[in-house]
Amino acid sequence: MAGTYKTTPLRRRIDAIMAALGRRGMAPGGISSLTVAGRRTGESRTVPVTPVVVDGRRYLVAPYGPVGGVQNLRAAGEATLQRGSRNERIRAEELAPDAAAPVLKHYVQQIPIVRPHVAAAPDASVAEFAAIARDHPVFAITPIS
């Protein structure tokens, strides 16, 4: 069973620090900063993310479920991804669970800190990841030229 993700003042502060480090290219493990328009206010919201590459495509995975940043990305469909001097506008397309499963599995294998929040072990089958993929949205990202 996966642990639940709770947003606390400490968690928000840590996320703000990690997003700032991602913008500067100083965050560990490829953490980047994702800025997206808020779905209600339209104000920019920035969260730390760790993009992954699977079979040459880049993806964003929501290991904590459909939290606010995910809902904003779903609504906007576009965002800005920044790591250091690399700043790009991206389009995000949410994947169906069957397509998301291998990406989610790869993500869990590569990013150990999220494992307590995902109800499938890193060595679980792709079918097991497909069964939980609706709880962990995956977005294919492409640059907007």
Secondary structure, DSSP 8 states (H G I E B T S, - for coil): --------HHHHHHHHHHHHHHHHT-SGGG-EEEEEE-TTT--EEEEEE--EEETTEEEEE-TT-S-HHHHHHHHH-EEEEEETTEEEEEEEEE--HHHHHHHHHHHHHH-GGGGGGSSS-TTS-HHHHHHHGGGS-EEEEEE--
